[in-house]
Amino acid sequence: MQLALAEARAAAAAGEVPVGAVLVRGGEVVATGRNAPLQGHDPTAHAEIAALRAGAQALGNYRLSDCTLYVTLEPCAMCSGAMLHARLARVVFGAADPKTGAAGSVLDLFAHPQLNHQTQRVGGVLAEECGALLASFFKVRRSEQRTRALAAHPLRQDALRTPDARFAGLPGYPWEPHYLNDLPALAGLRLHYLDEGPQDAPLTWLCLHGNPTWSYLYRHMVPVFLAAGHRVVAPDLIGFGKSDKPKKDAFHTFAWHRQVLLELIERLDLRRCVLVVQDWGGILGLTLPMEMPARFAGLLAMNTLLATGEQPLPPGFMAWREMCAQKPLFGVGRLLGRGNPQMTEAECGAYDAPFPDAGFRAAPRAFPPMVPGTLDAPGAALSRAARDFWQNDWTGRSLMFVGAQDPVLGVSVVRHLAAQVRGCPPPVVLPQAGHFVQEHGGPIARQAVEYFGQPGPAA
């Protein structure tokens, strides 16, 4: 296995995934192999295949019934099949492979008595050393990918970018990041979004967060949507999460953020969408479908409103606005945890992660005053047009939930919103939930999957 590790290190030096193999007969090395798919442009060029080929040539026989193959990583289905076809006596591997291992991790091709040959297998030999080599290789590769991504998305001088290390190991958030900076409205700012599930899925859940959260808010709902075979897109608004953060509060406007979302929907060509919104996700998001109604099939709204400027903003919201003005450095994680005692300390910390210091907090400062409160406020006319669309032209299905403990946008606010949406049933009231309903999102998502999976509109 030490000889196989030497082959793996040589593969790593050549830029290949570090896997090495050694074929032995009677205590003597017959052949060696290392990973080389990239170098040879050959998907079959795994270390095991290379060693088996070289060994068969050296012995003048493709049957290797008296040989043992040592390999640093649990073999995949292709390599396991080749070993069985070669009548290999035994395979000894180092690290297990939980993603593609075919010797017991994902499946076990060696445990089928129906096959006309059984190859003995032994796993875990020098597993720690073999696994460490692989881990080190992929750590370097990820660092190089981040460096390339940074070069592809240079940081504007008027913005900040939260270091990736702040987002390492977040509980319940395993998804790969996606970035773009070439939407016309972005003008070079980097936008982060999740994009999981098949692009041709029967439904796409467009999940828009509010202030001061980010796409982490939907971590309990995303797995449910994906398990149903659906697609999930969850962007971080500029100024939040993993997206770039302009330094000045005045940068943020209702119309600009809305335009970014419209361009994102067009760029990703989102169709059969269920619009999932909360807080500012709804204040902005509820104005989107009237611009592109054919793209939307459903609305799932939680603790939000249409800010038309026709009625005074709710007293709870005005108190929140005043608190934000008086205490602009309030703890975001502490705020979430106070209303959701079931959250762990690490989960609360994930909400603080985007904001290392006050310089990163322009958006949380800017958003509360931006909510339209008068007829002539920016965004109010758009919201009135959206209200007319939802009342008169909406033909999709709608579903709303509200946390009864929300002092900002609570039951009366969401009931008023439901009355403005054609065909929307009364909102489901969650007695124990507060403003951030998604922290109770698993059951909500399961009910939504069943509801929106039914044919035809609710109206």
Residue pairs with C-beta under 8 A, 6 or more apart in sequence:
1 22
1 70
1 72
1 92
1 94
1 125
1 126
1 130
2 126
3 20
3 22
3 29
3 32
3 70
4 20
4 21
4 22
4 32
4 47
4 70
4 71
4 72
4 94
5 20
5 72
5 94
5 126
5 129
5 130
5 133
6 20
7 20
7 21
7 22
7 32
7 33
7 34
7 47
7 72
8 18
8 19
8 20
8 34
8 35
8 47
8 72
8 130
8 133
9 18
9 20
9 133
10 20
10 34
11 17
11 18
11 19
11 20
11 34
11 35
11 36
11 47
12 18
12 133
12 137
14 34
14 36
14 39
15 38
15 39
16 34
16 35
16 36
16 37
16 38
16 39
17 35
17 134
17 137
18 35
18 72
18 133
18 134
18 137
19 34
19 35
19 46
19 47
19 71
19 72
19 73
19 134
20 32
20 33
20 34
20 35
20 47
20 71
20 72
21 32
21 33
21 34
21 47
21 48
21 50
21 51
21 69
21 70
21 71
21 72
22 29
22 31
22 32
22 33
22 51
22 69
22 70
22 71
23 29
23 30
23 31
23 32
23 33
23 51
23 52
23 54
23 55
23 64
23 67
23 68
23 69
23 70
24 30
24 67
24 68
24 69
24 70
25 55
25 59
25 64
25 66
25 67
25 68
26 66
30 54
30 55
30 58
30 59
30 67
31 51
31 52
31 53
31 54
31 55
31 57
31 58
32 50
32 51
32 54
33 46
33 47
33 48
33 49
33 50
33 51
33 52
33 53
33 54
34 47
34 50
35 45
35 46
35 47
36 42
36 45
36 50
37 43
37 44
37 45
37 46
39 45
44 78
46 75
46 76
46 78
46 79
47 71
47 72
47 73
48 69
48 71
48 75
48 79
48 82
48 83
49 78
49 79
49 82
51 69
51 71
52 64
52 69
52 82
52 83
52 86
52 88
55 64
55 67
56 62
56 64
56 86
62 86
63 86
63 87
64 86
64 87
64 88
64 89
65 87
65 88
65 89
66 89
67 88
67 89
67 90
68 88
68 89
68 90
68 91
68 92
69 83
69 88
69 90
69 91
69 92
70 91
70 92
70 93
70 125
71 79
71 91
71 92
71 93
71 94
72 93
72 94
72 95
72 126
72 130
72 133
72 134
73 93
73 94
73 95
73 97
73 101
73 130
73 134
74 93
74 95
74 96
74 97
74 101
74 102
74 103
74 104
74 105
74 123
75 83
75 91
75 93
75 101
75 102
75 103
76 97
76 100
76 101
76 102
77 100
77 102
77 107
77 109
79 102
80 91
80 102
80 103
80 109
80 110
81 109
83 91
83 119
84 109
84 110
84 115
84 117
84 119
87 117
87 119
88 119
89 119
89 120
90 119
90 120
90 121
90 122
91 103
91 110
91 119
91 120
91 121
91 122
92 121
92 122
92 123
92 125
93 103
93 121
93 122
93 123
93 124
93 125
94 123
94 124
94 125
94 126
94 127
94 129
94 130
94 131
95 127
95 130
95 131
95 134
96 104
96 105
96 123
96 124
96 127
97 105
97 106
98 105
98 106
99 105
99 106
100 106
102 108
102 109
103 109
103 110
103 121
103 123
104 110
104 111
104 121
104 123
109 115
110 118
110 119
110 120
110 121
146 164
149 179
153 179
153 181
153 190
154 188
155 161
155 190
155 244
156 187
156 188
156 189
156 244
158 246
158 247
158 248
158 251
159 189
159 244
159 245
159 246
159 247
160 244
160 245
160 247
160 359
160 360
161 190
161 244
161 245
162 242
162 245
162 353
162 354
162 355
162 356
162 360
163 356
166 353
166 354
166 356
167 173
167 242
167 350
167 353
170 216
170 346
170 350
170 353
171 344
171 346
171 347
171 350
172 219
172 220
172 347
173 216
173 219
173 350
175 194
175 196
175 222
177 192
177 194
177 242
178 192
178 193
178 194
178 195
179 190
179 191
179 192
179 193
179 242
180 186
180 190
180 191
180 193
180 264
180 267
181 188
181 189
181 190
181 191
183 191
183 260
183 263
183 264
183 267
184 263
185 256
185 259
185 260
185 263
186 238
186 260
186 263
189 238
189 243
189 244
189 246
190 243
190 244
191 235
191 236
191 238
191 243
191 244
191 260
191 264
192 215
192 235
192 236
192 241
192 242
192 243
193 215
193 233
193 234
193 235
193 236
193 264
194 215
194 222
194 232
194 233
194 234
194 235
195 231
195 232
195 233
195 268
196 222
196 226
196 231
196 232
197 204
197 225
197 226
197 229
197 230
197 231
197 232
198 229
198 231
199 231
201 229
201 230
201 231
201 272
202 229
202 230
202 272
202 453
203 225
203 228
203 230
203 231
203 272
203 273
203 274
203 297
203 298
203 452
203 453
204 230
204 231
204 232
204 233
204 270
204 271
204 272
204 273
204 274
205 221
205 225
205 230
205 231
205 232
205 233
205 273
205 274
205 276
205 300
206 233
206 234
206 265
206 270
206 273
206 274
206 275
206 276
206 285
207 215
207 218
207 221
207 222
207 232
207 233
207 234
207 276
207 281
208 234
208 235
208 237
208 261
208 275
208 276
208 277
208 278
208 280
208 281
208 282
208 284
208 285
209 215
209 217
209 218
209 234
209 236
209 237
209 240
209 241
209 278
209 279
209 280
209 281
210 217
210 278
210 279
210 280
210 281
210 282
210 283
210 304
211 240
211 279
211 280
211 363
211 364
211 367
211 368
212 240
212 332
212 335
212 351
212 355
212 363
212 364
212 367
213 240
213 279
213 332
213 336
213 351
213 436
214 236
214 237
214 240
214 241
214 242
214 243
214 351
214 354
215 234
215 235
215 236
215 241
216 241
216 350
216 351
217 278
217 436
217 438
217 439
218 232
218 234
218 276
218 438
218 441
219 441
220 438
220 439
220 440
220 441
220 442
220 445
221 276
221 438
221 441
221 442
221 444
221 445
222 232
222 234
224 441
224 442
224 445
224 446
224 449
225 231
225 232
225 445
225 449
226 232
228 449
228 453
230 449
233 268
233 270
235 243
235 261
235 264
236 242
236 243
236 354
237 243
237 257
237 260
237 280
237 284
237 363
238 244
238 245
238 246
238 252
238 257
238 260
238 363
239 245
239 246
239 251
239 252
239 362
239 363
239 364
239 366
239 367
240 354
240 363
240 364
241 354
242 354
245 354
245 360
245 362
245 363
246 252
246 362
246 363
247 359
247 362
248 362
249 362
249 365
249 366
250 366
251 362
251 366
252 362
252 363
252 366
252 367
252 370
253 370
253 378
254 283
254 284
254 370
254 372
254 378
254 379
254 382
255 378
255 379
255 382
257 284
258 284
258 287
258 288
258 379
258 382
261 284
261 285
261 288
262 288
262 291
262 292
265 273
265 288
265 292
265 295
266 292
270 295
271 294
271 295
272 295
272 297
273 295
273 296
273 297
273 298
274 296
274 297
274 298
274 299
274 300
274 448
274 452
275 285
275 286
275 288
275 289
275 296
275 298
275 299
275 300
275 301
276 300
276 301
276 302
276 448
277 285
277 286
277 299
277 300
277 301
277 302
277 304
278 301
278 302
278 303
278 304
278 436
278 437
278 438
279 303
279 304
279 409
279 435
280 304
280 367
280 371
281 304
282 301
282 302
282 304
282 305
282 306
282 417
283 304
283 305
283 306
283 307
283 371
283 379
283 383
286 299
286 301
286 304
286 306
286 383
286 386
286 390
287 379
287 382
287 383
287 385
287 386
288 296
289 295
289 296
289 299
289 386
289 389
289 394
290 385
290 386
290 389
290 393
293 389
293 393
293 394
293 395
296 396
297 396
297 397
297 452
298 396
298 397
298 398
298 399
298 452
299 394
299 396
299 397
299 398
299 399
299 400
299 421
299 424
300 398
300 399
300 400
300 401
300 444
300 448
300 452
301 398
301 399
301 400
301 401
301 414
301 417
301 421
302 400
302 401
302 402
302 403
302 414
302 437
302 438
302 444
303 401
303 402
303 403
303 406
303 408
303 409
303 410
303 413
303 414
303 435
303 436
303 437
304 409
304 414
304 417
305 314
305 409
305 413
305 414
305 416
305 417
306 383
306 386
306 387
306 390
306 417
306 420
307 313
307 371
307 372
307 373
307 377
307 379
307 380
307 383
308 372
308 380
308 383
308 384
308 387
309 372
309 373
309 374
309 375
309 376
309 377
309 380
309 383
309 384
310 375
310 384
312 373
313 321
313 371
313 373
314 408
314 409
314 410
314 412
314 413
316 406
316 407
316 408
316 409
316 410
317 371
317 408
317 409
319 407
319 408
320 368
320 407
320 408
321 368
321 369
321 371
323 330
324 330
324 364
324 365
324 368
325 368
325 369
328 358
328 361
328 364
328 365
329 358
329 361
331 352
332 351
332 352
332 355
332 364
333 348
333 349
333 350
333 351
333 352
334 348
335 351
336 343
336 347
336 348
336 351
336 436
336 439
337 343
337 345
337 347
337 348
339 405
339 434
339 435
339 436
339 439
340 434
340 436
340 439
342 439
343 439
354 360
355 361
355 364
370 378
370 379
372 378
372 379
372 380
372 383
374 380
387 420
390 420
390 421
390 422
391 420
391 421
391 422
392 422
393 422
394 421
394 422
394 423
394 459
395 422
395 457
395 459
396 457
397 423
397 451
397 452
397 454
397 456
397 457
397 458
398 418
398 421
398 422
398 423
398 424
398 425
398 458
399 424
399 425
399 428
399 447
399 448
399 451
399 452
400 414
400 417
400 418
400 421
400 424
400 425
400 427
400 428
401 414
401 427
401 428
401 429
401 430
401 433
401 437
401 444
402 410
402 411
402 413
402 414
402 415
402 427
402 428
402 429
402 430
402 433
402 437
403 410
403 430
403 432
403 433
403 434
403 435
403 436
403 437
403 440
404 410
404 411
404 429
404 430
404 431
404 432
404 433
405 431
405 432
405 433
405 434
405 435
406 433
406 434
406 435
406 437
407 434
407 435
408 435
409 435
411 427
411 429
414 427
415 426
415 427
417 427
418 424
418 425
418 426
418 427
422 459
423 457
423 458
423 459
424 458
425 458
428 447
430 437
430 440
430 444
432 440
433 439
433 440
437 444
438 444
